[in-house]
Amino acid sequence: MSLLFDIDFEDAKARHKVLSNKMHAADKAYYQHDKPQISDSKYDKLRAELEAIELGYPELAHANSPSQKIGAAPAKGFKKVLHAVPMLSLSNVFSEEEAQGFIDKVRKFLGLSDNEVIEIVAEPKIDGLSCSLRYENQVLVMAATRGDGAQGEDITDNVRTISCIPQSLPDDAPDILEVRGEIYMSHKAFGKLNEKQKEQGKEPFANPRNAAAGSVRQLDSAITKSRDLGFFGYAIGEISEKFANTQEEIREKLASWNIPETPYKLCNSIDDIISNYKYILEGRADLDYDIDGIVYKVNRLDWQERLGFIARCPRWATAHKFPAEQAITRINDIDIQVGRTGALTPVARLEPITVGGVVVSNATLHNEGEIARKDIRIGDYVVVQRAGDVIPQVVRALKEKRSGDEIKFIPLDKCPECGAHAVRIDGDAIRRCTGGLTCPKQAVERLKHFVSRLAFDIGGLGDKIIQSFYEEGLITNPADIFTLEERNKTSLTPIRTRDGWGDLSEKKLFSSINDKHIITLNRFIYALGIRQIGEVTAKRLAANYGAIDNLIDAVTKAQDTKSQSYEDLISIEDVGAIVARDLIEFFAEDHNINILNALKAHLEIKPYESPKASNSPISGKIVVFTGTLTQMTRAEGKAKAESLGAKVSGSVSKKTDYIIAGKDAGSKLKKAQNLGVTILSEQDWLDLVK
């Protein structure tokens, strides 16, 4: 995957979007319905490529990325459970170099010397259903799925039927204890279950993970009880009192409380880590349960606390996944797909080939620059690697197999969807359609983004329905969604009369839309689909401007790049000149402003509330770090400030509340002094946020 580091930012970003769209659909099928569209390893390869891109370009790891999300929203039919402590997912590494990179990032973030030993707990990554067990006064009172990380499903009755899960704990366990782990099905139990399924004329389960998930997420707990399920615990969520200083001590305590566990190893070096990885990889076939990698966790809990989290995953842990599977096939043709921002992405149409048990017929080629760099031609035999839902990755062309009849790819100069000019601006790796919203493909993709889970999350408006409603003129822009019900009342062909629809489905659709008339500002900004504005940047914009009208006014004024509004805009963390340009261009388009005004007439857009805003002394404050910090790294300081609700800026202005000045602070400190900004030493800052 290291080859991805050789491509430029725009190229990587376009490919990142393609991967993201496919993973969102796979997540929903996997977590909500327990009927995945792809195999687990194929999903891992999709995420492998996405994570490889993000390793080369960390700024793409914004929270709208699947790498920053956890699972999918809970399914209907179960009572919802809000997790007291979010159930996070993990980042992935796929090589020894990336495993070393994980250690290096920990060392850099904490500001540790090269000689400081970083102990790592290495444990098998169980391929099961994530579950949280909540004990109160040493008695099991709640069990929940991970869901989307913040909210899961109450599966308590079903989990009580799993014999290896203790219903009560010894007296030395905390009064409140959440045990996190995986519900799984052994290979032996899986074989018996599928034999029974066949005997009863039912569809067999695809793999043990899906069998376990399908068994637990039954409304009838008797079905769960009839199946042989297991549980492995490996972490904790909410606790009423601290009982360990290291991850290893947590594992030891869980074992003493009769929580089933997998074996683990405490590693003191990268050599230990890789040696253990190879040992487990070679021996996994002998295990009676599925694992798909090794999880690495920083052992010291005080370091875990300092490292904190990035959106969906902790900085202090990662999963070292097992190797990708590859196959050789032939490229029959190369087609072009048009994305939401007009990016033209070439896709190889392959001679169908089975890769690890899954038939694939399409593969991404990223962009024309990547095709040229790899010298990939129509008719080539190529190595493909499972990397996603439908579209895996083309690794390389087998030039030695060429016959001379292969055809070089010629980039299109017109959009295949709308016929508008397709251009590639100097410095941009991506060729883009210039048709904007006049291009039907871009318009449809923007609508899909608008109703997606991290945006308005409108159930009932899936991809096919969006496409159909757009083609029929029912929904041509986001504002049309909120007038659809009124227009449907006077329509000669109401939705319920269409194929596949009825009174109930029509009612459910409008109910879903009506439930979304209130939305937070950050989700609204994200839903607009502005180029380069992911979930994290949307939150920062919402936190800085407070209201949509404030944002529009500020960005409009920022068209003057010499104005204070422009300086304020680019000073926001992660909003530099390029992102500012895309924001300005979006709000300068009359069509977008008209849609915004139409949306505001139907919506209540609520301010974004920063985390810990209610009890933080720096909530809502604008802070700037400058100079060399000695008790923490700059990255750690910024992460802490944002976790407490502060707005971290890259430049000093009259609006700055605090500047934290380390050693050798320069021009920012002088400007703060001239403006009368409150100046804090590093110790002052630590005392303030303690």
N, C-alpha and C positions, 0 to 999 in steps of 0.2 A: 504493500500500500504506500510505501514511501515515495513512489513515483508521482503521487499527487502533489507533493511539495514543490514539484518543478513547474506547475501551472500557475498562472497569475490569478489575482484575487477575483476578478469578474468571472473568469472561467470556473473557478472553484465554486463561486456563489451560485451560478446558474445550475451546475450539477447538484449542488446541495439542495436546491429547491425541488428538483425532480425526485431525488431520493426521499425528501421529506413528505411529499404528497403520497407516495406509495406506502410509506411507513405508517402514516395516519390511518389509512384504510386497513392495513394489516393489524394495527393495534386494536382497532374497534372489533374486528372479527375475533382476534385472539383473546382479549380480556373480557369483552361483553358477551360473546356468544359461544366461546369455547369451541369454535369451528374455524380454525385458522385457514386463511387463503393460501398460505405458504408453510413450508416446514420450518421448524425452529432454527435449524442451521442456515436455511436460506435467509430468514429474517436477520440472523446474526451477520450474514455477509453484507446485506443491505446496510445495516448499521455500521459494519466494519468500514465500508467505503465512506459513509458519512462521517464517522469518527476520524478516519484518516484525513479527510478534508479539514475537519475542525482542528486536528493536531497541527496541520500546516498553517491554518488560518483561524486562530482561536476566536477572533471576532465574529465568526460565523456561528459560534456555539451560543447564539441568543436563544431566549426561552421559547420562541415559536418552533425551534428545531425539535424533531423527535428525540434528539439526544438530551434535551432539557425537559422532557415530559415523562410522566410516569403512567404507563398503562393507558387506560381509557376510562371515561366516566362510568359509574356503576350502572349495571343493567336494571331494568324494571322488574318488579316482582319480589324484591328483597327490601327490607327496611334499610335506610341509609345510615351510615355511621361516620361521624366526623372524627378523624384521627387527632388525638391530643398533640401528638408529635407526628409530622408528615412521614409517610412511608416512602422513602426515596428509592430511586433506581440507581444504577451504577454506570459510570463511564466504562469504556472498553479499551484494552490494548491487545495487539495481535502478534507481537514479536518481542524478542529479547530487548531490542533497542527501545521499543515503546515502554516496556516494563521499566527499563532504566530511566526513561523520560519521566515516568510517574514519580519515581524516587527523587529525581532531580527537581521536579516542580515542587514537591513537598519541601525539599531542602531550601529552595530559593524563596518560597513563600514565607517560611519560618525564619529565614535568615540564618540557617545553620552552617557551620563550617564543614569543610569536606571531610574532616576527621570524626564528626559527630555520627554515632551509630544510630540509624533509624530502624528500630525493630518493627518487623512486619509479621502479622498473623496471616498465614496462607491457609485457606480452607476450600474444599471442593465447592463449586457453584452448582447447587442442586437445581435440576430442571423440573420445577414443580409450580404450585400455585402459592404465591406469597400470602402469608396469613399473620395476623396479629392476635395474640391471646392476652386478654386483660384479666388480671387477678386483683381482687380487692379483699383485704383481710385474709389473704392466702387462699381465696376461693375463686375459681374460674367463673366470671360473670359475663364475659363478652368475647366473641371471636369475630373477626372481620377480615374481608379481603382487602387487598391494597387499593383496588379501584383506580382512581386517578392520582393517588398519592395523598390527597387532602381528604377525600371521602370514599369510603368503601361500602361493602354490603355486609349486613348482619347475618352471619352464618353460624351463630352460636349453637343452635339445636343440632345442626349437622356435625359440627366439630365435636360435640359431646359424645358422638358415637365412635370416634376414633380412639381406639383402646389405649394407644401409647401416650396420649396426651393426658397428663394428670389433672384431675378435677380439683385438687387442692394441693397446696405447697406446704413445706415445713414451716414452723413458727419463725425461723430466722429470715424468711423471705420478707421483703418490704410490704407494707400495707397496700401500696399501689405498685403494681409491676406489670408492664406490657412486654411480653416476649414476642419477638419477631422471628419468623422462620418460614419454612416451605412445607406445604402438604404435598406428598408425592405418592406414587404407586410403584411398587417394585415390579421388576420384569416378570417374576413368577405370577404375581397377582394380575398383571396386565394380560398375560397370556390366557389365564383362566377366564377373565372377564370377556375378552373378545371371542373366546370359544362359546361362551354363554350367549353373547350377542348374536352370533351366527345361528346357533340352535333356535333362537327365538325369532329369526328372520329380521333382525335389526342390523343397522349399519355399524360395523366395527369402528372402534376409536382409532385415530391416526397414530397416536403415540401415547406413552404413559402419562405425559404431562397433561394432555387434553382429557385423558380418561380421569385423572385425578380431579381436574377442574370441573369436568362435567358431573362427577360424582358428588362433589361438595356443593355445587350450585344447583341443588335440587330443592324444590319447595317441599318435597316429602322426605323427611330425614330417614325414613325407613330404607329408602333406596341407598342413601349414603352408608347406612349401617351394614347393608348387604355386601358392600365392597371393601376390600382389604386395603385400607389407606394407612400411610405412615406420616410422621412429622419429624422434621429436624429443626431445632432452634439454634440461632447463631447470633442474635443481637437483642437489644432492648429498646423500648420506646420510652413512654412516660414512667417515671419512678418517683416514689414519695421520699426516698432517701438514697444517698449515694452509697454503694456497697463495693465499688471496685475503682482502681486507679488505672487499670489497663484492660485492653480487649481480652487478653488471656485470662485475667481474673474474672471477667464476665463469663467466659466459657466455663471456667472451673466452678463458678457458683451455679450456673444453669445445670451443669451435670450433677452437682450435689443436691439439687432440687428435683432430680429425676426427669429433667427435660431431655429428650433424646437429642443426640448431637452427632455430627460427622466428625471424623478425625481432623486435626489441624496441626500445623507446624509453625513454630516461632522461628523466623528467619532473621539473620543479622547482616546479610549482605546480598547483593544481586546474584552472586554465585549460588548462595543458598536458595534463593527464590527460583532461579532457573532450574537448578538440580531437582527441586521438589516438583516443579511444573512438569518436567520430563518424566519423572517417576510416576506421577499420577496419570499423565497422558498414556503412558505405556500400559498401565494397569487398569485403566477404566473399564476395559471390556470384561474384566472379572467381577465388577461391581454388580449388585442386583438392583441398582437404581441408576437413572440417567444423570450425568453431569455434563456441562458444556464448557467448562473452564475452571479456573482457579481464582478465587477472590482474595485480593491483597488489602489488608487493613492496617493502618498505622496503629501500633500497639498502645501507645500512651494516650489516655483519654484527654489529658490537658492539651496535648497537641491537636487531637481531633477537634476540640472546642475552638482552638485558635484558627485552625484551617477552615472550619465552617463548610459552607455549601455554595454551589453554583446552580441556581434554579432547581433542577430536578435531581442533582446528584452531589454527594459529598466530595470535597477535595481530598479527603483522607482515605479514600478507598477506590478501588477499580477492579474490574474483572479481566483477567488474562484469558481470552477465549481460545479455544482449540482451532487448529488450522482450517483454512478454507478448502473447499473441494473444487477441482477444475475439470474441464473437459475440452475436447477439440471438436469444432464444427466449422461450417462454411457460411460466409456472409452472402446471402442471395441478393440483398438490396440495402439501400440506406434511405430512410425516410426522415422527414423533419417534423418535430412536434413544436407547437407554439405555446409558450407559457403566459402566465398572468401579466408579466412585465414586458411581453413581446420577445423574450429570448427565444431564439431558434435553436433547438437542441436536436442534433442528428442521432438517430436510433438505427442500429443494425438489425435487419430482419434475417434471422438465422435459419439454417436447416435445423429443424427441431432435434434437440439432443437431451438426453437424460443426464443431469448433473446431481449426483447424490440422491437419486430416487425421484427427482422432480424434473419434468419436461420443460425446457425453456426454449423460446423461439425468438426472443428479442434481447438486445443488449445495448446499453448506452455507449455512445461514443463521445460524450461530453460536449465538444464543439469542434469547429473546423480546424482550430489550431492543434488540438489533441490528435485529430485524424492525421494531420500532416506530420506531427512529431513522431507518431507511431508508424506512419506510412501504411495506413490501413486502406484496402481497396475492395471494391465490390468483386466478389468471386474469391477472395482470400480465405484460406483456412486460418482460423484464429483460436487462441486459447481463451476460453471464457471462464469466469469465476462467479460462483453464485454470490450475488450481492444485493438481492432484493426481491420484491414482490413478483413482478413479471419481467423486469429488465435487469439482468445481471450485468457484470462489468466485462468488457473486452480487455484482456491483459496485454496481448501482443499478437501480431500477425506472424504466421509461419512462412516466411519469405522463401524458404527452401522448397516449399510445395507449389510455388507459382508455375503456371503453365505459359504465361505470357498473354492470356486473354483477360486478365483482371483489369478492371476499370477504375481510374482514379476518381475520387469524389470532387465534384465541382460545386462550390457554395452557391446557394440561390441568391439572386439579386432582388427577388420579389417574395413576399410572404405567400406561402402555399394556401393560406386560409382566406385572405382578403385581397391579395394582389398588390398591396401597398409595397413601397420600396423597402427592402431589407438592407440595412446598412451596418457597417462595423466601424465605429468611431476609433480613431487612433488611440491606442492604449487600452482598448476594451477587447477582451478575448471573445466576447459574445456578439454575434450578429443579431440584430433586433428588427422586428417589424415596426415601421413608423406609423402604422394605422391607428395606434392608441385604441380607444374604446369603439372606434368604427370597425375594428377587427373583431368579428364575432367570437373567435377563440379567446382573445384576451378578455372580452367582456364576460364570457361564461366562466373563465377561470377566476376572475375577480369576484364574481357572484359566489362561486364555490368557496372561495376564501372567506368571504363575508359571513357565511352561515356556518363556518367550521367551528370546531369545538372550542378553540381558544379565543374565538371572536364572539359572534352572537350565539353560537351553539344551538341552532334551530333544528330540532328533530323533525323528520318528515321531508326535509329538503335535501335529499341526497343528490349525488352527481347526475344521475340519469334524469331525475325530476327537474333539476335546474336546467339541464340541457333542453329538455322537452318544453318547459315553460318559456325559456328564452326563444326557442324557435317559433313558438306560437304567439309570442309577443305579450305573454302574461307578466313576465318579469324581465325587464331589459336593463334595470339598474337597481341598486339596493333599496331605494325608496319605494319601488313598486311592491316590495314584499309586504309593506305595512298598509298598503291600500288594496291588496289582493282580495281580502274578504268582502269589502264593500263593492268592488267591481264584480266579484263573482255573483253577488245577489241579483244583479241586473243582466247577467250574461245569458245569452241564448243557449250556450253550452257550458253550464256550470261544471266545476271540476268533478263532482261526484258522478257525472254521466260519462266520464272518460274511461277507457279501458283500464282495468286494474284498480279503479277507484270506486267508492261507494259513500253512503252517508257517513259511516263511522270514520273512514279514513280521511274524508274531507274535514270532518269535525276535529279530528286529532291534529291535522295540519294547522288549522286556524288557532287551535288551542296552544300549540307550540309557538306560533308566531306571537300571539297575544301575551304569552308568558315572558317575552323578551323585550317588552317596551321600556324596561328599566335596565340600564347597563352602566358599568363603571367607565370612567373616561379612558383609562388605559386600554381596556378591551375595545372600546369604540375606535380609538386611534389605530390599534392593531388591525381591526376589521376593515379599515379603509384600504388596506393593501398597498400602502405607499412603499415604493421600492426602498429596500434596506431597513425598513422599520419593522423590526421583530418585536417580540413580546417585551423583552428587557428594555429596549429603547423606547417603546411606547409607554412603559411605566415611568421612565425617567422624564419623558416629555410631560406626562400627566402630572407627575409630582412637582415639576417646575412651573407649569402654567395654570394648573388648577381647574380650568374650564375650557371647553372647546372654543368659545369665542375669544378667549385670551390667547389661545394657541394660534388661531387663524390671524388675529390682529398682529401678534408678534412676528409670525413667519412672513406675513405680507410686508411689514415694515422692514424685515431683514432682506428684502430684495435689494435694498441699498447696502452693499457689503461694507460700507464705511460707517454704518449706523451702529448705535449701541445695541439695538435689537439683534443685529447680526452677531455682534460680539457675545451677547448673552446666549444666543442660540448655540454657537460653536463651542462655548465654554462648558456646555452640559456634557457630562461623561459619555463617551462613545458617539457624540455628535460632532464630527469634524466638518471640514469644508465640503466633502463629497456627499455626506448624508444631508447636510444643510441644503445643498443644491437640489437634491431630490425632493425635499420637503417644500422648498420654495417653488419648484416647478409644479408640484401637485396643487398647491393652494393658489397658484397664479392662473390655473385653468378654470375658466368660467363654468364649464360643464361640471367640474368637481364641486365648486362652490354651490351651484344650483342643487346638486344632489344632497350636499350637506345641509342646506337650508330645508329641503324637503324632509330629510331624516329628523332634524331637530323638531319639526312640527309634530312628529309622532312619538318621540322618545323622551325619556327622562335620563339625562346623562349625569351620573353622580360622580363626585370627585374621587380620585384614587386615594386610598388610605395606605400610607407607608407602613411597613411592619413595625410593631412595637411602638406605634405612634402615641398610645395613651400614657405610657410611663417613661418615655425617653426624654432626657433633657436636651437632646439635639434634634428631635423630630421636627422636620420641616426647615431646619437650618441649612444654609449653604456653607460648605466647608471646602477649604483648599489645603492640600499638603504640599510642602516645599522643603527643599534641603534633604540632608541625609538623616534618616531615623535610626536610632540605635537599639531601642527596645522592641521594635517591630519593623517589619518591612513596609514599604509604601503600599503594596498590594494588600497586606493584612489590615493596615489602617483604613484603607478605602472600603474594604469588605465589611469591617466592623461598623464604620459610619453608616453605610447603606443599610445594614441589618437593623440599625437603630432608627431608621427613618430619615436620616440626613440626606441632603443632595450634595454629591461630590462634584466639584467643578474643577476644570483644568486651568482657569484663569481667575484673577482677582478683579472684582468690580465693586461699585458702591453697595451692591446687594449682598456681598459676601458677609457672612456672620462671623466666621472664625477662620483664621489661617493658622495652621499648625506648622511651626517653623523648626526644622531640624538643623543640624550642623551645616554650615556653609550655604545657608539660604541666600538667594540672590535677589533678582529683580522683582520677583513676586512679593518678597518681604518688604522691599522698599516701597512698592506701590501700595501695599496694605498700610504701611505707616503714613503715607501721604493721604490716604483716604480715610484714615481713622478707624480701620477695621480692627476688631479685637484679635490680638496676637497671643497664641498659646504656645508654650513650650511642649515638647513631647510628653513630659511628666504632667503638665497641666491638663493636657488632653486625656491622658490615661485616668487621671483623677476624676475628670468630668464624666467620662463614660463608664466608670467602674461599676 
